[in-house]
């Protein structure tokens, strides 16, 4: 299917929006764009999701979150210099006001990139059938495109360039269709940067936040220097247990804890790092209900959301047929917390890191208008905006070359490729790991395989601490030429836990190397546990 039709450039007021109603589908993007006001894509152009999303008739507005924003966030003011950029649209104006360098001194006249054409996504097929997308310095002025080097490599607004933000906003509406009216998106320099800013908006030194008991290590490491501690919520094969979350909050004793009851929840619901656990739809609804009960605000970190795989069927079993259409694919993925968020209590963090390239350093958040406005105020004086190179290349790939249809084709292809890799590591574990001490659940999403090790079967378990046995296994594996990651490194609370795990990844090694690595790990376990 061809990408959505482009629209011409024309200056509009910052608040002018489309008035098309109804849920957005992939096939409906072109019609919406054709009926929408024309977009200003010039230098430092104003950018807001309100310009590109549906009006949300009949949906409620999000709740207010003034009581959750900290003093630092509340005190931020709009940047005066960014504010004057709106006058650049005035016909005939000569700007001596902004510090925008002339693009004649940008040492790039043209950028070319060869990219795949759906459905030929493999490296080999891209070499044979890929197309070269070219970006000139003055494509906009010459009527050759909607985005160019002259605009992209200069300063831009903190929410992101309108060209890329339009695609992000449409994608969010197609996939999640948030159930409240005043949601918006804002481009970020990846989810790690977004998480750091979110902590600085919501937390105060001495606070506790909540997360899975095994969580993204950087989430804990980012909070620690801010004086913010993390409470781990118990997990099962589907990730965070809503009952444990409720128990922690219901029994919270401020005097005993020396801190107020936590209200900020950080979670990776899909293919969680490190455990690979994926919350079912029912589990997510249970977690959301607990959040409503205790008035939590949720940071939904979802870099692996589109790495949801086909069901694992075991060695030599037939594969499950792939999704036959975009609609079937979107129906097959677990609904997001954002899609359930009737209150506006979720900040969802998305990223291109796992589905395009981590070096792009581009992602986006989706949240109520109030939260986005505060986030933009912070981003204006810190990262400012994602790289212009990255926004330009992503726009040319996602919007101009693939369109929403082609991007979903790409995501379906990724799903099938990661399914193959997951199957290789699970099959290898069944073949090579000693079942007496190693057990696992096949991951349903992401890029991590979480292996539980029964350390209590170690010959010296009665006199050797678990963390020492974990270290012995770790080094025994390295000695045999395989690197795994200690599970204790991912504890939300620095207590080591009582169970032992290893995190492995199937994201980059070849099938042959994955099998060989697991064989070597099996040897290490047999040696450490005296199973020879």
C-alpha positions in Angstrom: 0.0 0.0 0.0 1.3 3.5 -0.9 2.2 5.9 1.9 -0.4 8.5 2.8 -0.7 11.4 0.5 1.5 14.4 1.4 0.0 17.7 2.2 1.2 21.1 1.1 3.0 23.5 3.5 1.2 26.6 4.7 1.5 28.7 7.9 -1.4 28.2 10.3 -2.2 29.5 13.8 -0.7 27.5 16.6 -4.2 26.4 17.8 -5.7 25.5 14.4 -6.7 21.9 14.4 -8.5 19.4 12.2 -12.2 18.9 12.9 -12.5 15.3 11.6 -14.2 12.9 14.0 -14.2 9.2 14.3 -11.5 6.7 15.2 -8.4 6.7 13.0 -7.4 3.7 10.9 -4.4 3.2 8.6 -6.7 3.6 5.6 -8.1 6.8 7.0 -4.9 8.7 7.4 -4.9 10.2 3.8 -8.5 11.4 4.1 -7.8 13.1 7.5 -4.7 14.8 6.1 -6.5 16.0 3.1 -9.2 17.6 5.2 -6.8 19.0 7.8 -5.4 22.5 7.8 -2.1 22.8 5.9 1.0 22.3 8.1 3.7 24.9 8.8 6.9 22.9 8.5 9.3 25.8 8.3 12.1 26.9 10.7 11.3 26.4 14.4 7.6 25.7 13.5 5.1 25.3 16.3 4.3 21.7 16.8 1.5 20.0 18.8 -0.5 16.8 18.6 -3.7 19.0 18.6 -2.8 19.8 15.0 -3.0 16.2 13.9 -5.3 14.1 16.0 -9.0 13.6 16.0 -11.1 15.9 18.2 -12.2 13.1 20.6 -15.9 14.0 20.7 -17.7 12.3 23.6 -14.4 11.5 25.5 -13.8 13.0 28.9 -11.0 15.3 29.7 -8.1 14.0 31.8 -8.0 14.6 35.5 -5.8 17.4 36.8 -2.4 16.4 38.3 -1.4 19.5 40.1 -1.1 17.6 43.4 1.4 15.2 41.8 3.7 17.7 40.1 6.7 18.8 42.3 7.8 22.4 42.9 10.6 22.2 40.3 8.1 21.3 37.6 5.5 23.8 38.7 8.0 26.6 38.7 9.1 26.2 35.1 8.2 29.0 32.7 8.0 29.1 28.9 11.3 29.9 27.3 11.2 33.5 26.0 13.5 32.9 23.0 11.5 29.9 21.8 8.3 31.9 22.1 9.4 34.5 19.5 9.8 31.8 16.8 6.0 32.2 16.1 6.8 35.6 14.4 8.9 33.9 11.8 5.7 33.1 10.0 4.8 36.7 9.5 5.0 37.5 5.7 8.1 39.6 4.8 9.6 39.6 8.3 13.4 39.9 8.4 14.7 38.1 11.5 17.5 39.6 13.5 16.1 38.1 16.7 16.8 34.4 16.9 20.2 32.8 17.0 19.5 30.5 14.1 22.6 29.9 12.0 22.2 30.2 8.2 22.0 26.8 6.5 24.5 27.9 3.9 27.0 27.0 6.5 25.7 23.5 7.0 28.2 21.3 5.2 25.5 18.9 3.8 24.0 19.5 0.4 22.2 16.1 0.1 21.8 13.0 2.2 20.9 9.6 0.6 19.8 6.5 2.4 18.9 3.1 0.8 15.9 1.6 2.7 13.8 -1.5 2.3 10.5 -1.5 0.4 7.7 -3.6 2.1 7.6 -6.6 2.3 11.3 -7.0 1.3 12.9 -6.1 4.7 15.9 -8.4 4.9 19.4 -7.1 4.4 19.8 -9.2 1.3 16.5 -8.0 -0.2 17.2 -4.4 0.7 20.5 -4.6 -1.2 18.6 -6.0 -4.2 15.3 -4.1 -4.2 15.7 -1.2 -1.7 15.1 2.4 -2.8 17.3 5.4 -2.3 15.6 8.2 -0.5 17.3 11.5 -1.1 17.1 14.6 1.1 18.2 18.0 -0.3 19.1 21.1 1.5 16.2 23.2 0.1 13.6 20.6 -0.8 10.8 22.6 0.8 11.5 25.8 -1.1 12.0 23.8 -4.4 8.7 22.0 -3.9 10.3 18.6 -3.7 9.3 17.6 -0.2 7.9 18.6 3.2 11.1 18.4 5.2 14.7 19.2 4.3 18.2 19.8 5.6 17.7 23.6 5.8 14.9 23.0 8.4 15.9 19.8 10.1 19.4 20.8 11.0 18.5 24.1 12.6 16.8 24.5 16.0 13.3 23.2 16.5 10.6 23.3 19.1 10.9 21.0 22.1 7.8 18.9 21.1 9.5 17.8 17.9 9.3 18.8 14.3 5.7 18.9 13.0 6.6 16.5 10.2 7.6 13.7 12.5 5.2 14.6 15.3 2.3 14.2 12.9 3.3 10.6 12.1 3.8 9.8 15.8 0.5 11.3 16.8 -1.4 9.4 14.1 0.4 6.1 15.0 -0.5 6.6 18.6 -4.2 7.1 17.7 -4.3 4.2 15.4 -2.7 1.8 17.9 -4.0 3.1 21.3 -6.8 5.6 20.7 -6.5 7.0 24.3 -10.0 7.1 25.8 -9.7 10.7 27.1 -9.9 13.8 24.9 -6.8 16.0 25.7 -4.0 13.6 25.2 -0.9 14.7 23.3 2.5 13.4 22.2 5.9 14.9 22.6 9.1 13.7 20.9 12.0 12.7 23.2 15.6 11.8 23.1 14.6 8.2 24.0 12.9 6.7 27.0 15.9 7.0 29.4 15.9 10.8 28.9 12.1 10.9 29.2 12.3 8.8 32.5 14.8 11.2 34.0 12.6 14.2 33.2 9.5 12.4 34.6 11.3 11.8 37.9 12.3 15.4 38.0 8.7 16.4 37.4 7.0 14.1 39.9 9.4 13.1 42.7 11.1 14.8 45.7 14.1 13.7 47.6 13.1 11.1 50.1 10.2 9.7 48.1 9.6 6.1 47.3 8.4 4.9 43.9 7.0 1.5 42.9 8.2 -0.9 40.3 8.5 -4.6 39.5 10.8 -6.4 42.0 13.1 -7.1 39.1 13.2 -4.0 36.9 15.2 -2.0 34.3 18.4 -1.2 36.2 18.7 2.3 34.8 15.3 3.2 36.3 16.8 2.5 39.8 20.1 4.1 39.0 18.5 7.2 37.7 16.4 7.6 40.8 19.1 7.0 43.3 21.1 10.2 43.0 17.8 12.1 43.3 17.3 10.6 46.7 14.4 8.5 45.4 14.1 4.9 46.5 12.3 2.0 44.8 9.9 -0.5 46.3 9.7 -3.8 44.4 6.3 -5.3 43.7 6.1 -9.1 43.6 5.9 -10.7 40.2 4.8 -13.9 38.6 5.1 -15.2 35.0 2.9 -12.3 33.8 4.9 -9.6 35.6 3.7 -7.3 38.3 1.0 -8.7 40.7 -1.8 -6.2 41.3 -2.5 -7.9 44.6 1.0 -7.2 45.8 0.8 -3.6 44.6 -2.4 -3.2 46.6 -1.0 -4.8 49.7 2.1 -2.6 49.7 0.0 0.6 49.4 -2.8 -0.5 51.8 -0.3 -1.4 54.5 2.0 1.6 54.1 3.1 3.0 57.4 4.6 6.5 56.9 6.1 6.5 60.4 7.8 3.2 60.0 9.0 3.9 56.5 10.0 7.4 57.2 8.4 8.5 53.9 5.0 9.4 52.5 2.9 6.7 50.7 4.3 6.2 47.2 2.1 7.2 44.3 4.4 7.0 41.3 4.4 3.6 39.5 7.1 2.7 37.0 6.4 -0.4 34.9 7.6 -2.2 31.8 4.4 -4.2 31.0 5.5 -5.9 27.8 8.6 -8.1 27.5 10.0 -6.5 30.7 13.7 -6.0 31.1 15.1 -8.2 32.6 12.4 -10.9 33.1 10.8 -10.9 29.6 7.4 -11.0 31.4 4.4 -9.7 29.7 1.3 -8.5 31.5 -2.0 -9.9 30.1 -4.9 -7.6 29.3 -6.6 -8.7 32.5 -3.5 -8.1 34.6 -3.1 -4.6 33.2 -6.7 -3.8 34.0 -6.1 -5.1 37.6 -3.0 -2.9 37.9 -4.9 0.1 36.6 -7.8 -0.4 39.1 -5.3 -0.5 41.9 -3.8 2.8 40.5 -7.3 4.3 40.6 -7.9 3.1 44.1 -4.7 4.6 45.5 -4.5 7.6 43.0 -1.2 6.5 41.4 0.4 8.1 38.4 1.8 5.5 36.0 5.0 5.6 33.9 4.4 3.0 31.2 7.7 2.3 29.7 7.1 0.3 26.5 10.3 -0.1 24.3 9.4 -3.8 23.6 5.7 -3.3 22.9 6.0 -4.2 19.2 8.3 -7.2 19.9 5.3 -9.3 21.0 5.9 -12.7 19.4 4.0 -15.6 18.1 3.1 -18.2 20.8 5.9 -20.6 21.6 4.9 -24.1 20.5 8.1 -26.1 21.3 10.8 -28.0 19.3 9.6 -29.4 16.0 6.1 -28.1 16.4 4.4 -26.3 13.5 4.5 -22.5 13.6 1.4 -20.5 14.5 0.3 -18.6 11.3 1.3 -14.9 11.3 -1.2 -12.1 11.3 -3.0 -12.0 8.0 -3.7 -8.2 8.0 -2.9 -5.0 9.9 -6.2 -5.2 11.7 -5.4 -8.8 12.8 -1.9 -7.7 14.0 -3.2 -4.8 16.0 -5.9 -7.0 17.5 -3.3 -9.6 18.5 -1.1 -7.3 20.6 -2.0 -6.9 24.3 -3.8 -3.6 24.8 -1.7 -0.9 26.4 -2.3 0.8 29.8 -2.7 4.0 27.7 -5.6 2.5 25.8 -7.3 1.8 29.2 -6.5 5.2 30.7 -9.9 6.9 31.3 -8.3 9.2 33.9 -5.2 10.5 32.1 -3.0 8.9 34.8 -0.6 7.2 32.4 2.5 8.7 30.8 3.4 6.2 28.1 7.0 6.2 26.9 7.6 4.9 23.4 10.9 4.5 21.5 12.3 3.7 18.1 15.3 2.2 19.8 14.2 -1.4 19.6 12.1 -1.3 16.4 14.3 1.0 14.2 17.7 1.7 15.8 18.9 2.7 19.3 21.4 5.2 17.9 18.5 7.3 16.5 17.9 8.5 20.1 14.3 9.4 19.2 11.1 8.4 21.1 8.0 10.0 22.4 5.7 10.3 25.3 1.9 10.3 25.4 0.1 12.0 28.3 -2.5 14.6 29.2 -2.0 18.1 27.8 -1.2 19.4 31.3 1.7 16.9 31.7 2.9 17.4 28.2 3.1 21.2 28.7 5.2 20.7 31.9 7.4 18.2 30.1 8.0 20.6 27.2 9.0 23.3 29.6 11.7 21.0 31.0 12.8 19.8 27.6 13.2 23.3 26.3 16.0 24.0 28.7 17.7 20.5 28.7 17.8 18.3 25.6 15.8 20.9 23.6 14.7 18.4 21.0 15.8 15.1 19.3 18.5 15.2 16.7 17.5 16.9 13.5 19.4 14.3 11.5 17.4 11.5 13.2 14.0 13.3 12.9 14.7 13.9 9.2 15.7 10.4 8.4 12.9 8.9 10.4 10.4 11.1 8.6 11.7 10.1 5.2 11.5 6.4 6.1 8.3 6.2 8.1 6.1 8.9 6.5 7.4 9.5 3.0 8.6 6.0 2.0 6.6 3.5 4.1 3.6 5.3 5.5 1.6 3.8 8.3 0.8 0.7 6.3 4.5 0.0 5.5 5.5 0.6 9.1 3.0 -1.9 10.4 4.4 -4.4 7.8 7.8 -3.7 9.2 6.6 -4.4 12.8 4.9 -7.6 11.7 8.2 -8.7 10.1 10.0 -7.9 13.3 7.5 -10.0 15.2 8.3 -13.0 13.1 12.0 -12.5 13.2 12.1 -12.2 17.0 9.8 -15.2 17.2 12.5 -17.3 15.4 15.2 -16.0 17.7 13.1 -16.7 20.8 12.4 -20.2 19.6 16.1 -20.9 19.0 17.1 -20.0 22.6 14.1 -21.8 24.2 14.8 -24.9 22.1 18.5 -24.8 23.0 17.6 -24.4 26.7 15.5 -27.6 26.5 18.3 -29.4 24.8 21.4 -28.2 26.8 20.4 -26.9 30.2 20.2 -29.3 33.2 16.5 -29.3 34.2 17.4 -30.3 37.7 18.6 -26.7 38.4 17.4 -24.5 35.5 13.8 -23.6 34.6 12.2 -20.8 32.5 9.1 -19.5 30.9 9.2 -18.8 27.2 9.0 -15.0 26.8 6.0 -13.7 24.9 7.7 -10.4 24.0 10.9 -8.5 24.1 14.5 -9.7 23.7 15.3 -11.3 27.0 15.1 -14.9 28.3 15.0 -15.2 32.1 16.4 -18.4 33.6 15.8 -19.4 37.2 18.6 -21.3 38.9 17.8 -23.5 41.9 20.8 -22.4 43.9 19.6 -24.5 46.9 20.8 -27.6 45.0 24.4 -26.3 45.1 26.6 -28.7 47.1 27.6 -25.9 49.4 24.2 -24.1 49.6 23.9 -24.6 53.3 27.1 -22.6 54.0 27.4 -20.4 50.9 25.3 -17.2 50.4 23.1 -17.2 47.2 25.0 -14.2 45.8 28.3 -16.1 46.1 26.8 -19.0 44.1 25.5 -16.6 41.6 28.9 -15.1 41.2 30.4 -18.6 40.8 28.0 -19.4 38.0 28.6 -16.1 36.3 32.4 -16.6 36.2 32.1 -20.3 35.3 30.1 -19.2 32.2 32.6 -16.6 31.3 35.4 -19.1 31.6 33.6 -21.2 29.0 33.1 -18.3 26.7 29.5 -17.1 27.3 28.4 -13.9 29.0 25.1 -13.8 30.9 23.8 -11.1 33.2 23.3 -11.6 37.0 19.7 -11.4 38.0 20.6 -9.7 41.2 21.7 -6.6 39.3 18.1 -5.9 38.4 16.6 -6.0 41.9 14.5 -2.9 42.6 15.7 -3.1 46.2 19.3 -3.7 47.0 18.8 -6.9 49.0 19.8 -9.5 46.4 16.5 -11.3 46.8 16.1 -15.0 47.8 16.0 -16.5 44.3 18.7 -16.7 41.6 18.2 -15.8 38.0 20.3 -15.3 34.9 19.3 -12.9 32.1 20.1 -13.9 28.6 19.3 -12.1 25.3 18.5 -13.5 21.9 18.5 -10.1 20.2 21.8 -10.1 18.2 23.7 -13.4 18.2 23.2 -15.7 15.3 21.1 -18.9 15.7 24.3 -20.9 15.7 25.9 -18.8 18.4 22.8 -18.8 20.5 22.8 -22.5 20.6 26.5 -22.7 21.3 26.2 -20.1 24.1 23.4 -22.1 25.8 25.5 -25.3 25.4 28.4 -23.6 27.2 26.1 -22.3 29.9 24.8 -25.8 30.4 28.4 -27.0 30.9 29.0 -24.3 33.4 25.9 -25.2 35.4 26.8 -28.9 35.4 30.3 -28.1 36.7 29.2 -25.7 39.4 26.4 -28.0 40.7 28.5 -31.1 40.3 26.1 -32.7 37.9 28.8 -34.3 35.7 
